[in-house]
Amino acid sequence: MFYHASPIHCIEVLEPRVSNHGEPRVYLSRKRENTLVYLSNAVEKYCRETGFTQEGPWYKWASYGFYEGKLRLDEYYPNAIQDTYKGVSGYIYAAETVPGGEAQEDIPDAVITSQPVPVLGCEYVPDAYEAILEAAEAGCILIRRYEEMPDAMLAWIDSCIKEQYEKSKDFPTYRHFLQGKFPEITAGLE
């Protein structure tokens, strides 16, 4: 079985869409729990909450990686997971087959395709944050809170945010997000 998360209800066929990679694709995972992080986009949520007008496509941003074969959601700032996911609802779609599917090399258990994918079923997730906590409690994913970050990781976050800010001149919504969530790091950058 393959899974895909979306805020949109009643999808019967998952159609390829352009994301950060610049190519129209459908992204799926063999693990349902790995799709939970895609129920909310931190950049889009923050911009809407602060009334920042969208100019162009939403930049996709999530702070996760993989550790010992499991998705690990990292908090890059205090309470980031709750801030991004609490109160956000959405849908997880299931597909039995992925026409033209290929492994996405940089994400374990991920499959991509440039072809439409027929939907087999749909699950409503009323609160993404609660679903993430449940998946962590069940041992399906890992959560690393900001307060638990080693100094080396905090230094990497600082460096990464500065680099991302410099590279995001064409993404004002992303810059707005970075300035709002990392004011001490982005102060004085231009």
C-alpha positions as CSV (number, residue, x, y, z in Angstrom):
1,M,0.0,0.0,0.0
2,F,1.1,3.6,-0.7
3,Y,0.0,6.8,1.1
4,H,-0.3,10.4,0.2
5,A,-1.3,13.4,2.4
6,S,-3.4,16.3,1.3
7,P,-5.6,19.1,2.8
8,I,-8.1,18.4,-0.1
9,H,-11.1,16.1,0.3
10,C,-12.6,13.7,-2.2
11,I,-9.7,13.1,-4.5
12,E,-10.2,10.1,-6.7
13,V,-7.0,10.3,-8.7
14,L,-3.8,11.9,-7.4
15,E,-2.5,14.2,-10.2
16,P,1.2,15.2,-10.6
17,R,1.9,18.7,-9.2
18,V,5.0,20.9,-9.2
19,S,6.7,21.1,-5.8
20,N,10.2,22.3,-4.6
21,H,11.9,19.9,-7.1
22,G,10.4,21.8,-10.1
23,E,8.9,18.7,-11.8
24,P,5.3,17.6,-11.8
25,R,5.2,14.5,-9.5
26,V,3.0,12.6,-7.1
27,Y,4.8,11.8,-3.9
28,L,3.8,8.8,-1.9
29,S,5.2,6.7,1.0
30,R,5.0,3.0,1.8
31,K,4.5,4.1,5.4
32,R,1.3,5.9,6.4
33,E,3.0,7.6,9.4
34,N,5.6,9.2,7.1
35,T,2.9,11.2,5.3
36,L,1.7,12.9,8.5
37,V,4.3,15.6,8.2
38,Y,2.8,16.7,4.8
39,L,-0.6,17.6,6.3
40,S,0.7,21.1,7.1
41,N,3.1,23.4,5.5
42,A,4.8,25.6,8.2
43,V,5.4,28.4,5.7
44,E,1.9,28.5,4.4
45,K,0.3,28.3,7.8
46,Y,2.5,31.1,9.3
47,C,1.8,33.4,6.3
48,R,-1.9,32.9,6.6
49,E,-1.9,33.4,10.3
50,T,0.1,36.7,10.0
51,G,-1.8,38.0,6.9
52,F,1.2,37.9,4.7
53,T,0.0,37.9,1.1
54,Q,1.2,35.0,-1.1
55,E,3.2,36.0,-4.1
56,G,3.9,33.0,-6.2
57,P,3.9,29.3,-5.2
58,W,4.1,28.2,-1.5
59,Y,7.6,27.1,-0.5
60,K,7.4,23.6,1.1
61,W,9.2,23.3,4.4
62,A,9.4,20.6,7.0
63,S,12.2,19.8,9.4
64,Y,12.5,16.0,9.3
65,G,15.0,13.4,8.5
66,F,15.4,9.7,9.0
67,Y,17.1,7.9,11.9
68,E,17.5,4.1,11.9
69,G,14.9,3.7,9.3
70,K,12.3,5.9,11.0
71,L,11.1,9.4,10.2
72,R,12.4,11.8,12.8
73,L,10.7,15.1,13.1
74,D,13.0,17.8,14.5
75,E,12.0,21.0,16.2
76,Y,14.1,23.8,14.7
77,Y,12.6,26.3,17.2
78,P,10.7,25.8,20.5
79,N,7.2,24.2,20.1
80,A,7.6,24.0,16.3
81,I,5.7,20.8,15.9
82,Q,2.7,22.0,17.9
83,D,3.0,25.4,16.1
84,T,2.9,23.7,12.6
85,Y,0.4,20.9,13.1
86,K,-2.0,21.6,16.0
87,G,-5.5,22.1,14.8
88,V,-4.7,21.2,11.2
89,S,-6.9,18.6,9.6
90,G,-6.4,16.8,6.3
91,Y,-6.6,13.5,4.5
92,I,-4.4,10.5,3.9
93,Y,-5.1,8.8,0.6
94,A,-4.2,5.2,0.0
95,A,-3.2,3.7,-3.4
96,E,-2.6,0.0,-4.2
97,T,-0.4,0.7,-7.2
98,V,1.8,3.6,-8.4
99,P,1.9,3.7,-12.2
100,G,5.5,4.5,-13.3
101,G,6.6,4.7,-9.7
102,E,10.2,4.9,-8.8
103,A,12.0,5.1,-5.4
104,Q,12.8,8.6,-4.3
105,E,16.5,8.2,-3.5
106,D,16.8,10.8,-0.8
107,I,13.7,9.7,1.2
108,P,13.4,6.2,2.6
109,D,10.1,4.4,1.6
110,A,9.1,7.2,-0.7
111,V,7.9,6.6,-4.3
112,I,7.5,9.3,-7.0
113,T,5.7,9.2,-10.3
114,S,4.9,11.6,-13.1
115,Q,1.7,9.7,-13.8
116,P,-1.7,10.0,-12.2
117,V,-2.3,7.5,-9.3
118,P,-5.8,6.0,-8.7
119,V,-7.0,6.3,-5.1
120,L,-8.2,3.2,-3.3
121,G,-9.2,4.8,0.0
122,C,-9.2,8.0,2.2
123,E,-8.7,8.6,5.9
124,Y,-9.7,11.8,7.6
125,V,-7.1,13.1,10.1
126,P,-8.9,15.7,12.4
127,D,-5.7,17.0,14.1
128,A,-2.3,16.4,12.5
129,Y,-0.5,17.2,15.8
130,E,-2.5,14.5,17.7
131,A,-1.8,12.0,14.9
132,I,1.9,12.7,15.0
133,L,2.0,12.3,18.8
134,E,0.1,9.0,18.5
135,A,2.5,7.8,15.8
136,A,5.5,8.7,18.1
137,E,3.8,7.0,21.1
138,A,3.4,3.8,18.9
139,G,7.1,4.0,18.0
140,C,6.4,4.6,14.3
141,I,8.2,7.9,14.2
142,L,10.6,9.8,16.3
143,I,10.3,13.4,17.7
144,R,13.3,15.4,18.7
145,R,12.3,18.5,20.7
146,Y,14.2,21.8,20.4
147,E,15.2,21.5,24.0
148,E,16.8,18.1,23.3
149,M,19.0,19.3,20.4
150,P,22.7,18.9,20.8
151,D,24.8,22.0,20.4
152,A,26.2,20.7,17.1
153,M,22.6,20.5,15.7
154,L,21.7,24.0,17.0
155,A,24.8,25.3,15.2
156,W,23.8,23.5,12.0
157,I,20.3,25.0,12.3
158,D,21.8,28.5,12.6
159,S,24.0,28.0,9.6
160,C,21.2,26.3,7.5
161,I,18.7,29.1,8.2
162,K,21.2,31.8,7.2
163,E,21.9,29.9,4.0
164,Q,18.2,29.3,3.3
165,Y,17.5,33.0,3.9
166,E,20.2,34.1,1.5
167,K,18.9,31.7,-1.2
168,S,15.2,32.7,-0.9
169,K,15.2,36.1,-2.5
170,D,12.6,34.9,-5.0
171,F,10.4,33.4,-2.2
172,P,9.0,36.3,-0.1
173,T,6.6,34.0,1.8
174,Y,9.6,31.8,2.8
175,R,11.6,34.8,3.9
176,H,8.7,36.0,5.9
177,F,8.5,32.7,7.7
178,L,12.2,32.5,8.4
179,Q,12.2,36.1,9.8
180,G,9.2,35.3,12.0
181,K,10.4,32.0,13.3
182,F,14.1,32.7,13.5
183,P,14.4,36.4,14.2
184,E,17.7,36.1,16.1
185,I,19.3,34.3,13.2
186,T,17.9,36.4,10.3
187,A,18.4,39.8,12.0
188,G,20.7,41.9,9.8
189,L,20.6,39.6,6.8
190,E,19.8,40.8,3.4
